[in-house]
Amino acid sequence: FISRGIFRSFLNQQKIRLANILMNLSSLASQFFLYLRRRLRFILVRASATMSASERVFENYASYFGNDALATADKSRIHIVEGDITVAGLSIAPDVVATLGQIDVVYHTAAAVNHYGKKERSELINFQGTKHVFEWAKAQRIPNFTHVSSVAVSGSYIENVDEINYNETDLDLGQKFGTYIYSASKFNAEKYLHEQENDNMTINILRLGNLGGDSSQGNFQKNIENNIVYLLFKSLYNSGIYPENYERNIEISPVDQIAKAIHKISTHTHQTLQTFHLYKFENLTLENVVAAFQDNNITIHPVAQTTFEERIATVISETDTHKIPFFGIAQQREQNIEAYTHYSIQTKKTAAFLARIGFAFEPDVMYYSKIIAHCIQQNFFKPDEQLHLHIQ
């Protein structure tokens, strides 16, 4: 249910025009081109050892939409700003800063999305990077700051709590993060931004769920081995089994629809709600995923939950090679902890706001099948890596 005050505020939404936009480069950012390219003026990106900043931007876009997808007029209007979010001041040359003019909004979309790995890198990019971008925006007196976060800030578990609702207005409920370095770093970034709230800048926080490929082809980031959605599918493919009667829902959102929703939210006023839980509000199950595999002529075999846990635990204990995240399906085994909390991510306030501004996610019963087909096309599933755990 939504309070009467929040509901009344939704009735008074006003559309706002953002003329000059700065955004940093990410996989999600490429999708933003479709909705922001007429107003997008600047893209902040770091040059690599082999490519200039401009080359990285347009190569990234072309990898998703084709070499001719971005019009020459769009390329000439968009200015590529070379910088580095891991450095205070973003390493933007002073003469470049002077040419930027008045920017209406910063979209901070860059992140290190690895859920496992080096904690230092995750903190540097996700926490310190957010801090550096925000401090730069504040110094430039930019009135709007949109931060792309994650519902993973809810954490892995809360001691002595089996199940809990996690609302848009919640942040620190005493949650622990275990080995999930990504979740912890995004939590720290949000905590910092909450401490920076002031009257001179509107700070919007958009907590995304698990991003998957686009609606049309299931295509997303090039390094899909770093995406937890694709790792889930690879885990199921490699093991060949899944726990039957698994009751909880699987949430995966098409990146293009999420990008469109972010665009809609950022172009409307919303005084009451500043944090949004943004993902498709559908109840899709593990059975839907298994059916999608079958659509692609791949059979994943059902086993009892206890059998699933035992066989997965055996593989993980034998070698780290197969320690692929099972997306919470075997989370207690994976984290090697006894504590586990099931979070029910609440979306009522976000859903009401989106409905009011005229946005709705588009249903697609074939979406999972498209993701799996893309994995096959990219040779992400390798027959020689299959464990055939259904055979004992």
JONORRA-V167556 format. One record per run of one state. SS is the DSSP state (hx for helix, st for strand, lp for the rest). FROM is the first residue (numbers start at 0). TO is the last residue. Records with the same first field share a line. If there is no record, write none. Layout:
BEGIN
SS = FROM-TO + FROM-TO
END
This chain:
BEGIN
lp = 0-2 + 10-13 + 15-19 + 24-25 + 36-38 + 45-51 + 65-70 + 77-77 + 82-92 + 99-103 + 108-117 + 139-142 + 154-155 + 158-159 + 161-161 + 166-174 + 176-179 + 195-196 + 198-199 + 208-209 + 212-222 + 226-226 + 239-239 + 243-248 + 250-251 + 266-266 + 268-273 + 278-282 + 284-284 + 295-299 + 303-303 + 318-318 + 322-329 + 335-340 + 345-346 + 356-365 + 377-381 + 385-391
hx = 3-9 + 26-35 + 52-64 + 71-76 + 93-98 + 118-138 + 150-153 + 180-194 + 223-225 + 227-238 + 254-265 + 285-294 + 304-317 + 319-321 + 330-334 + 347-355 + 366-376 + 382-384
st = 14-14 + 20-23 + 39-44 + 78-81 + 104-107 + 143-149 + 156-157 + 160-160 + 162-165 + 175-175 + 197-197 + 200-207 + 210-211 + 240-242 + 249-249 + 252-253 + 267-267 + 274-277 + 283-283 + 300-302 + 341-344
END
